Amino acid sequence: LVARAVLGGLSQTDSRDYSLVTASCGFGKDFRKGILKKGMCYGDDACFVARHRTADVLGVADGVGGWRDYGVDPSQFSGTLMRTCERLVKEGRFVPSNPVGILTAGYCELLQNKVPLLGSSTACIVVLDRTSHRLHTANLGDSGFLVVRGGEVVHRSDEQQHYFNTPFQLSIAPPEAEGVVLSDSPDAADSTSFDVQLGDIILTATDGLFDNMPDYMILQELKKLKNSNYESIQQTARSIAEQAHELAYDPTYMSPFAQFACDNGLNVRGGKPDDITVLLSIVAEYTD
């Protein structure tokens, strides 16, 4: 009986490796069409999708647009941060269970840049450990992710704000502005770890999506996802990004951002024009 129980338990353990099938889509707020800048950048947003033999890793970052007033291109910071994190993953210089470590190492490289790189950015890193089937996440600011299973949101990131419309952010400021510019440590990122199942849907995005589309609208779009083929995922990612982009320019729509503004005593209505980046993933069986 004991042997049968042990063998029965072992047979229920899924020994297959998992992976993420991921597609991306986005819009820069200054463009009416989805124009991808150099690298994986939509406007001041940036993202990456990287594979290593132990894990699949995703990242999104939203460059803080206020730097443009000082002659700084906000996309440079977010784009360089994401490209650096991607390289660290591909080189195997990370631990799957520690996504904050990826963010920390990437940020430290930016700080040590011989050519000063000024700017600020939110960041969200999502890591799927292939063997353990666990998802490890780190979210700093108001980008984020949600996990959908059986048509319901079963996990989601917590938004981090200092105050209304001012998210936590990584920053590099000129010496004269240090202490004035908001700058948070990568260690301040909200971290989570949990098991995922085959067929789980993971949506990782910048605030341009979440400020314009409530969960119920996102879930309606995800119902159109019929299988884990890349083409189907890409089509759904585009559909979600396009809808968020349309709503962002609707002056009569009560968007999640407008609702949040009203909750903070501001009389606001309409969508929030912003850069939008969507990474849509499905947990599938790993194939080499």
Disulfide bonds with the S-S distance in Angstrom:
none
